[in-house]
């Protein structure tokens, strides 16, 4: 391990500057504050770090007392992927719901209000929006996080989201470049491969990213995916052909390039996080995101020293590391100015939507078919798949709680894979069954159980809270295009006849 002087040298400070680590707890640990004072310029927040808006504001103030321009990043997409409201469910619908409405002014308003809440808590970099075109309906990790399967639709809403978020003083980080939509593998677990030609990439995957660059996105996040048409050897995060050749030179992007989480198995399981981080910076990335699962000082020091040793050993040009660090500091300075401009009494850019804009959007995103069923004593059967890692299993979803608020005589249970229709029918008794599913088309067990329920009870109400790929089923079918809390509320209102 590299031996450091009391005050880190320039290379060491640059190595710290390009890291975006996570940490445990709801206050900043001493080691994190120490590293911030030594040159660490960014910190990543996750659900484990957030208990309330007041606590989060105190945490970010604690970090800024050490370094005024620190970048505080978060993975707050709204919809299914929320960190601000990880224990309650989001007050905003996600991208697929916004794409279903297809009102770019509404998307801009939703992003602006979400950004306002982040800024109020001291967060100034959001790892959002997802610009992926969800062209593969079996995608296990993108799905409702995408605006949809149309490149043009995804492009106009990506641009609107970037504009709304940044008008609130929060830097957008458009992801996952060059496009994670056509995969059937979750990069948290393995390395996905996209086998399409260059023309398809240009006409599909890259369209929303071009729109994001034109809209002025301050950051772009790379994807841990292998695209042989671009680079047959290295995944995008580690590829100079993708990051420097395509994103920088061809698309003309000048802002910050951030990696997806380096502890994800697509990188950690193939290259290791130290070598992967060196290769990513050498390829053209400017910031290394790590900390979803690795959140301690030892990880930060390992990555710092791997970068320093790579520079001193000639594997990483010092100028490339310095350029990356300069881009991080430039974004930190932009956020400092944006925060000052957004102070109380300062003139605001863009729209100023009300705090209820998320529920308004969720209601507009509903798609209903069939004949309304009188529901007074519902049994909510939630057929629950295993949540992907990006969403997490700690965030509640469904319609049971929201329906119970409207109809107090609501009963129900969460039924995981393995449940039989007979068991659900026995639990429901003579109550009206409200079957709640999430991506029923991707889960054969779910589709089978749902079909058997409808066969036995034709008056079953179906609420699809994922991608509504399958044909509507049930007496009354409600597609929410997402599983956030407000999507559940909007569906409950329709089911209850409210």
C-alpha positions in Angstrom: 0.0 0.0 0.0 1.3 3.4 -0.9 2.7 5.4 2.0 1.3 8.9 2.2 2.6 12.0 3.7 0.5 14.0 6.2 -0.8 16.2 3.4 -1.6 14.1 0.3 0.3 14.9 -2.9 -1.5 16.0 -6.0 -1.8 12.5 -7.5 -3.3 11.2 -4.3 -5.8 14.0 -4.0 -6.8 13.5 -7.6 -7.3 9.8 -6.9 -9.6 10.6 -4.0 -11.4 13.2 -6.0 -12.6 10.6 -8.6 -14.2 8.3 -6.0 -17.9 8.3 -5.1 -18.0 6.0 -2.1 -21.0 5.0 0.1 -20.9 4.5 3.8 -23.0 3.0 6.6 -25.2 5.0 9.0 -27.3 8.2 9.1 -24.5 10.4 10.2 -21.1 10.8 8.5 -18.5 8.5 10.1 -15.2 10.0 11.2 -13.3 8.2 8.4 -15.5 9.7 5.7 -15.0 13.3 7.1 -11.3 12.6 7.2 -11.1 11.5 3.6 -13.2 14.5 2.5 -10.6 16.7 4.2 -7.9 14.8 2.3 -9.4 15.4 -1.1 -12.5 13.2 -1.5 -15.0 15.3 -3.4 -18.0 13.0 -3.7 -20.2 10.9 -1.5 -22.9 8.4 -2.5 -26.1 8.0 -0.5 -28.3 5.0 -0.3 -31.5 4.1 1.6 -29.5 2.9 4.6 -28.3 6.6 5.1 -31.8 8.2 5.1 -34.3 8.3 7.9 -36.1 11.6 7.3 -35.7 14.8 5.4 -34.4 16.6 8.5 -31.9 13.9 9.2 -30.7 14.0 5.6 -30.3 17.8 5.7 -28.2 17.5 8.9 -26.1 14.8 7.3 -25.3 16.8 4.1 -24.6 19.9 6.3 -22.1 17.8 8.3 -20.3 16.9 5.0 -20.4 20.5 3.8 -18.9 21.7 7.1 -15.8 19.7 6.0 -15.9 20.7 2.3 -18.4 23.3 1.0 -18.5 22.0 -2.6 -18.8 18.3 -1.8 -20.9 16.4 -4.3 -23.6 14.5 -2.5 -25.0 11.9 -5.0 -28.1 9.7 -4.7 -29.9 7.1 -6.7 -33.4 8.7 -6.6 -35.3 7.9 -9.8 -38.7 8.2 -8.2 -41.1 5.4 -8.9 -39.8 1.9 -8.0 -36.2 3.1 -7.3 -36.3 5.5 -4.4 -33.9 6.4 -1.6 -35.6 9.4 -0.2 -38.7 7.4 0.6 -37.2 3.9 0.7 -39.4 2.8 3.6 -42.7 4.4 2.5 -42.6 4.2 -1.3 -42.1 7.2 -3.6 -44.4 10.2 -3.9 -43.6 10.2 -7.7 -44.3 7.7 -10.4 -41.4 6.3 -12.3 -40.3 6.8 -15.9 -42.7 4.3 -17.5 -45.7 6.0 -16.0 -44.4 9.4 -17.3 -43.8 7.8 -20.7 -47.4 6.4 -20.7 -48.8 9.9 -20.1 -46.4 11.3 -22.7 -46.6 14.9 -21.6 -43.1 16.4 -21.5 -44.3 19.4 -19.4 -45.5 16.9 -16.8 -42.2 15.0 -16.8 -40.3 18.3 -16.4 -42.6 19.3 -13.5 -42.2 15.9 -11.8 -38.4 16.1 -12.1 -38.3 19.7 -10.9 -40.3 18.9 -7.8 -38.2 15.8 -7.1 -35.1 18.0 -7.6 -36.4 20.6 -5.3 -36.9 18.1 -2.5 -33.4 16.7 -3.1 -31.8 20.2 -3.0 -33.8 21.1 0.1 -32.0 18.1 1.8 -28.6 19.1 0.5 -28.3 16.5 -2.3 -26.9 18.0 -5.5 -26.2 15.0 -7.9 -28.9 12.5 -8.8 -28.0 9.3 -10.6 -31.1 9.7 -12.8 -32.8 9.6 -15.3 -32.6 6.2 -16.9 -32.5 6.9 -20.6 -32.6 3.2 -21.6 -35.0 2.1 -24.3 -36.7 -0.9 -22.9 -36.7 -2.8 -26.2 -36.5 -6.2 -24.5 -39.7 -6.9 -22.5 -37.9 -9.6 -20.5 -35.4 -7.1 -19.2 -35.0 -8.0 -15.5 -33.4 -4.7 -14.3 -34.7 -1.8 -16.4 -38.5 -2.4 -17.1 -40.5 0.4 -15.5 -37.4 2.4 -15.0 -37.4 3.2 -18.7 -39.7 5.8 -20.3 -40.7 3.1 -22.8 -39.7 1.0 -25.9 -39.8 3.9 -28.3 -36.4 5.7 -28.8 -38.1 9.0 -29.7 -40.4 8.9 -26.7 -37.5 8.0 -24.4 -35.5 10.9 -25.9 -38.0 13.6 -25.4 -38.8 12.6 -21.8 -35.1 12.1 -20.9 -34.4 15.7 -22.1 -37.5 17.0 -20.2 -36.3 15.2 -17.0 -32.8 16.6 -17.3 -34.1 20.1 -17.7 -36.5 19.9 -14.8 -34.0 18.3 -12.4 -31.3 20.8 -13.2 -33.6 23.8 -13.1 -34.0 22.9 -9.4 -30.2 23.1 -9.0 -29.5 19.3 -8.9 -27.2 17.8 -11.5 -28.7 15.0 -13.6 -26.8 11.8 -14.4 -28.3 10.2 -17.4 -27.8 6.4 -17.5 -26.9 3.7 -18.4 -24.7 4.5 -21.5 -24.7 3.2 -24.2 -28.1 1.7 -23.3 -29.1 -1.2 -21.0 -32.6 -1.8 -22.4 -32.0 -4.7 -24.7 -30.7 -7.1 -22.0 -32.1 -10.2 -20.3 -29.3 -10.3 -17.6 -29.1 -8.0 -14.6 -25.6 -6.5 -14.4 -25.7 -6.7 -10.6 -25.3 -10.4 -11.1 -23.4 -11.0 -14.3 -22.2 -9.2 -17.5 -25.0 -8.6 -20.0 -24.2 -8.8 -23.7 -26.1 -6.8 -26.4 -25.7 -8.3 -29.9 -26.9 -5.6 -32.2 -25.3 -3.8 -35.1 -24.1 -0.2 -35.2 -27.1 1.0 -37.1 -29.5 -0.4 -34.5 -27.5 1.2 -31.7 -27.6 4.6 -33.5 -31.3 4.4 -34.2 -32.4 3.0 -30.9 -30.0 3.0 -27.9 -28.2 6.2 -28.6 -31.2 8.4 -29.4 -32.1 9.3 -25.8 -28.4 9.9 -24.9 -28.0 12.4 -27.8 -31.1 14.2 -26.5 -29.6 14.3 -22.9 -26.4 15.7 -24.2 -28.3 18.4 -26.2 -30.3 19.2 -23.0 -27.1 19.8 -21.1 -27.0 16.8 -18.7 -24.2 17.4 -16.3 -23.3 13.7 -15.9 -23.7 10.4 -17.8 -23.4 7.0 -16.1 -21.8 4.1 -18.0 -23.3 0.6 -18.2 -21.6 -2.6 -17.3 -22.6 -4.2 -20.5 -20.7 -5.8 -23.4 -21.6 -4.4 -26.8 -19.4 -6.3 -29.4 -20.4 -3.9 -32.2 -18.6 -1.2 -30.2 -16.0 -3.2 -28.3 -15.8 -7.0 -28.5 -13.5 -7.3 -25.5 -14.3 -4.8 -22.8 -17.6 -3.8 -21.2 -18.7 -0.2 -21.8 -17.5 1.1 -18.4 -14.0 -0.1 -19.2 -13.9 0.7 -22.9 -12.0 3.7 -24.4 -13.9 3.0 -27.6 -17.3 3.5 -25.9 -16.5 6.3 -23.4 -13.9 8.3 -25.2 -14.5 7.3 -28.8 -18.3 7.2 -28.8 -19.5 9.4 -25.9 -16.8 12.1 -26.0 -15.9 12.3 -29.6 -18.9 11.2 -31.6 -21.6 12.5 -29.3 -19.6 15.5 -28.3 -20.2 15.1 -24.6 -18.0 17.2 -22.3 -19.5 16.7 -18.8 -18.8 14.1 -16.1 -18.7 10.4 -16.9 -19.6 8.3 -13.8 -19.4 4.5 -13.6 -22.2 2.4 -12.4 -21.4 0.6 -9.1 -18.1 -1.0 -9.4 -19.0 -3.6 -6.8 -21.6 -5.0 -9.2 -20.7 -8.5 -10.3 -20.4 -7.6 -14.0 -17.2 -5.8 -13.0 -16.2 -7.1 -9.6 -16.6 -10.7 -10.6 -14.6 -10.3 -13.8 -12.0 -7.6 -13.3 -12.1 -6.9 -9.6 -12.9 -3.4 -8.3 -9.3 -2.1 -8.1 -8.3 -3.1 -11.7 -11.7 -2.2 -12.9 -11.4 1.3 -11.5 -8.0 1.9 -13.1 -9.3 0.6 -16.4 -12.4 2.8 -16.2 -10.5 6.0 -15.5 -8.1 5.1 -18.3 -11.0 4.5 -20.7 -12.4 7.9 -20.1 -14.6 7.7 -16.9 -14.2 10.6 -14.4 -15.8 9.2 -11.3 -15.9 5.8 -9.7 -19.2 4.9 -8.1 -18.8 2.3 -5.3 -20.6 1.7 -2.1 -23.9 0.0 -2.7 -22.4 -3.1 -1.0 -18.9 -1.9 -0.2 -19.1 1.0 2.2 -16.0 1.4 4.3 -12.7 3.3 4.5 -10.7 0.2 3.5 -12.5 0.2 0.1 -11.7 3.8 -0.4 -8.1 3.4 0.4 -7.8 0.3 -1.8 -9.2 2.2 -4.8 -7.2 5.3 -4.0 -3.9 3.4 -3.8 -4.7 1.3 -7.0 -5.1 4.6 -8.9 -2.0 6.2 -7.4 0.1 3.0 -8.1 -1.2 2.8 -11.6 -0.1 6.4 -12.3 3.3 5.8 -10.7 3.7 2.5 -12.5 2.8 4.0 -15.9 -0.4 2.0 -16.4 -2.6 5.2 -16.0 -1.4 8.5 -17.5 -1.2 11.2 -14.8 -2.9 13.7 -17.2 -5.9 11.4 -17.5 -6.4 11.1 -13.8 -5.9 14.9 -13.4 -8.5 15.5 -16.2 -11.0 13.2 -14.5 -10.5 15.0 -11.1 -10.9 18.4 -12.8 -14.2 17.4 -14.2 -15.4 16.2 -10.8 -14.3 19.5 -9.2 -16.0 21.5 -12.1 -19.3 19.8 -11.4 -18.9 20.4 -7.7 -18.4 24.1 -8.4 -21.5 24.1 -10.7 -23.6 22.6 -7.9 -22.2 25.2 -5.4 -23.3 28.0 -7.7 -26.6 26.4 -8.5 -27.3 26.0 -4.7 -26.6 29.7 -4.2 -28.9 30.6 -7.1 -31.7 28.4 -5.7 -31.5 30.0 -2.2 -34.8 31.4 -0.8 -35.7 34.6 -2.6 -33.6 33.9 -5.6 -35.3 33.8 -9.0 -36.1 30.3 -10.1 -35.7 28.8 -13.6 -38.3 26.5 -15.1 -41.6 25.4 -13.7 -42.8 25.5 -10.1 -45.1 22.5 -9.8 -47.1 21.8 -6.6 -46.0 19.1 -4.2 -48.9 16.9 -5.3 -47.7 16.6 -8.9 -46.6 13.0 -8.4 -50.1 11.8 -7.6 -51.5 13.8 -10.5 -49.0 12.1 -12.8 -49.8 8.6 -11.4 -53.5 9.1 -11.9 -52.9 10.2 -15.5 -50.7 7.2 -16.1 -53.5 4.6 -15.3 -54.8 2.5 -18.1 -58.1 0.8 -17.3 -60.0 -1.9 -19.3 -63.0 -4.0 -18.6 -66.1 -3.4 -16.6 -65.8 -1.9 -13.1 -66.5 -4.4 -10.4 -68.3 -3.3 -7.2 -65.7 -3.8 -4.5 -66.6 -3.4 -0.8 -64.9 -6.3 0.9 -61.7 -6.8 -1.1 -59.0 -9.5 -0.6 -55.8 -8.1 -2.0 -53.7 -11.0 -3.2 -50.2 -9.6 -4.0 -48.3 -12.0 -6.1 -44.8 -10.8 -5.3 -41.7 -11.6 -7.3 -38.2 -11.2 -5.9 -37.2 -7.5 -6.3 -34.1 -6.7 -8.3 -31.2 -5.1 -6.4 -31.7 -1.7 -7.9 -35.2 -1.5 -6.5 -34.5 -3.4 -3.2 -36.8 -5.4 -1.2 -37.3 -2.9 1.7 -39.5 -0.5 -0.3 -43.2 -1.4 0.1 -45.4 -1.7 -3.0 -48.8 -2.7 -4.0 -52.3 -1.4 -3.3 -53.3 -3.1 -0.1 -52.4 -0.2 2.3 -53.9 2.4 0.0 -57.1 0.4 -0.6 -57.5 -0.1 3.2 -57.3 3.6 3.7 -60.3 3.9 1.4 -62.1 0.7 2.3 -61.4 -0.2 5.9 -62.8 -3.8 5.5 -59.8 -4.7 3.3 -58.0 -8.0 3.9 -55.1 -9.6 2.0 -51.7 -11.1 2.0 -48.4 -11.2 0.1 -48.1 -14.4 -1.8 -44.5 -15.3 -3.1 -43.6 -17.8 -5.8 -44.9 -21.3 -4.9 -48.4 -20.2 -3.9 -51.3 -22.0 -5.5 -54.5 -20.5 -6.8 -56.3 -22.8 -4.4 -54.5 -21.3 -1.4 -55.3 -17.8 -2.5 -59.0 -18.7 -3.1 -59.2 -20.3 0.4 -57.7 -17.2 2.0 -60.0 -14.9 0.1 -63.2 -16.7 1.0 -66.2 -14.8 -0.4 -64.4 -11.5 -0.7 -63.7 -9.9 -4.1 -60.2 -10.8 -5.2 -57.9 -7.9 -6.2 -54.9 -9.7 -7.7 -51.8 -7.4 -7.8 -49.0 -8.4 -10.0 -45.7 -7.0 -11.2 -44.4 -8.0 -14.7 -46.7 -11.0 -14.9 -45.3 -11.7 -18.4 -41.8 -12.3 -17.0 -42.9 -14.8 -14.3 -44.6 -18.0 -15.5 -45.7 -18.9 -11.9 -47.4 -15.6 -11.5 -49.1 -15.7 -14.9 -50.3 -19.3 -14.2 -51.6 -18.5 -10.7 -53.4 -15.4 -12.1 -55.0 -17.4 -14.9 -56.3 -20.0 -12.5 -57.7 -17.3 -10.1 -59.6 -15.6 -13.0 -60.9 -19.0 -14.2 -62.2 -19.8 -10.7 -63.4 -16.3 -10.0 -64.2 -14.3 -13.2 -64.9 -11.2 -11.1 -61.3 -10.9 -10.1 -59.8 -7.4 -10.4 -56.3 -7.3 -11.7 -53.8 -4.6 -11.0 -50.6 -4.8 -13.0 -47.8 -2.6 -11.4 -45.0 -3.6 -13.8 -44.7 -3.4 -17.5 -48.2 -4.2 -18.9 -46.9 -6.6 -21.6 -49.6 -9.3 -21.5 -53.1 -8.7 -22.7 -55.5 -7.3 -20.0 -57.1 -10.1 -18.0 -59.7 -10.2 -15.3 -63.1 -8.5 -15.1 -61.4 -5.2 -14.5 -57.8 -4.5 -15.3 -55.8 -1.6 -14.1 -52.3 -0.9 -15.4 -50.3 1.5 -13.3 -46.9 1.5 -15.2 -45.0 1.4 -11.9 -45.2 0.3 -8.3 -44.5 3.5 -6.4 -46.8 4.6 -3.5 -48.6 7.1 -5.6 -49.2 4.5 -8.3 -50.8 2.3 -5.6 -52.9 5.2 -4.4 -54.1 6.0 -7.9 -55.0 2.3 -8.5 -56.8 2.0 -5.2 -58.9 5.0 -6.0 -60.1 3.4 -9.2 -60.7 0.0 -7.6 -62.7 1.5 -4.8 -64.7 3.6 -7.2 -63.4 6.8 -5.7 
